[in-house]
Amino acid sequence: MKLGILYSGGKDSTLALVKARKNHEIACLITVVSENPHSFMFQTPNIHMTELQAKAMGLQLVQVQTKGEKEKELVQLKQAIQQAKKIHKIGGIVTGAVRSTYQASRMQRICHELDLWCFNPLWLKDQGELLDEVLQSKIKAIIGGVFAEHLDELFLGKEIDKKMVDKLKNLAETHKINAAGEGGEIETTVLDCPLFKKKIKIEKAETLYENYSGTYAIIDAKLVKK
Amino acid sequence: MILIISTCKERLSELEYVLPVQKLIKHECKIVHCTNLNKRDIPSANKIIITGTALKDFDYFATDWSWLKVTNVPVLGLCAGMQVILREFDVELSNISLIGPHKVEIVKENKLVRDDFTAYFLTTKVGFGLEALAQVDDIPVLFKHPKKKLYGCLFHPEVLNENIIENFLKL
């Protein structure tokens, strides 16, 4: 089956892509660029990197813009999926949803209305196990946003390596945050994985942090040889 | 041994509908796809769980589920699993969609769940028949066969109601 990946450029949607690719053909990535930094549905930090990520994987990108108004952004998402179905002849959508019934049920409804399969291969996965699998899958991601107490600016721009995974698991135990950021505590940006023919090199980035909330905004980046 | 019967046509769906159920079970488990079910596995199981699958998947209806009528092993059908039980007992299925979280009202005292609760639904088919234990509006979403230990949930208890699976395993 030809599938489209609802792609944010973060570790979860990349891991979902890796899993889907084992049994299916990936026809395109679908990205919703939301102007609302507090969107319930979509990741916002470094979402523009999906263009470079799609190029790195040699995949087509279907991208739509939205103002990010609750529920209205779903109309734009549906239009993007409709477009992907028409152009790339996809039979289903894959998401990186883990726990959010809000996101998952809305995607299920859209897929049902468009007569598409909906796959959520990370659904209900343990947060610690998810991080371990990101490492095992050789997905190199950095933290592009932090949005919770106990996650300070020192996390921003850092790679999710074994040391960081241990740190996040420890914080999950001591301060009840979700280790993999399922509650929106962290957002990530993938710079490399085995599906990338070239890796992403950050040329310029800016760190902004205030009141337990911050982003590592990639301003300039390019693809380089691995 | 707890026998988990997968109704998923696609392997990718099993990560979503079978694995999360397996993870809740602390006992020895055996996972079999419904098309590969060996009838000898049924009497050797202590309990049987029939999983759900993707909304677009209906291939499981083509499988032979007649063993449900003769087995004495307790069975819990989840979503698609509930639909096959209902159909096997000649309950007609209607095209009604329930997608996302819904409040569920208990209508009959039972051993799986005591108080009203919220459950996560992913179904486009419902059936009005057998003994309703709980419902959403007038739609039966949890039932029991009147004489056998056959239970069905139209929702996915592995998402918000793990206790229902735990209570079934304690029966």
Boltz contact constraints between the chains, C-beta under 6 A:
constraints:
  - contact:
      token1: [A, 23]
      token2: [B, 11]
      max_distance: 6.0
  - contact:
      token1: [A, 23]
      token2: [B, 12]
      max_distance: 6.0
  - contact:
      token1: [A, 101]
      token2: [B, 101]
      max_distance: 6.0
  - contact:
      token1: [A, 101]
      token2: [B, 120]
      max_distance: 6.0
  - contact:
      token1: [A, 105]
      token2: [B, 99]
      max_distance: 6.0
  - contact:
      token1: [A, 105]
      token2: [B, 100]
      max_distance: 6.0
  - contact:
      token1: [A, 108]
      token2: [B, 99]
      max_distance: 6.0
  - contact:
      token1: [A, 108]
      token2: [B, 122]
      max_distance: 6.0
  - contact:
      token1: [A, 109]
      token2: [B, 99]
      max_distance: 6.0
  - contact:
      token1: [A, 112]
      token2: [B, 55]
      max_distance: 6.0
  - contact:
      token1: [A, 117]
      token2: [B, 54]
      max_distance: 6.0
  - contact:
      token1: [A, 117]
      token2: [B, 56]
      max_distance: 6.0
  - contact:
      token1: [A, 119]
      token2: [B, 12]
      max_distance: 6.0
  - contact:
      token1: [A, 120]
      token2: [B, 16]
      max_distance: 6.0
  - contact:
      token1: [A, 121]
      token2: [B, 12]
      max_distance: 6.0
  - contact:
      token1: [A, 121]
      token2: [B, 15]
      max_distance: 6.0
  - contact:
      token1: [A, 123]
      token2: [B, 16]
      max_distance: 6.0
  - contact:
      token1: [A, 124]
      token2: [B, 20]
      max_distance: 6.0
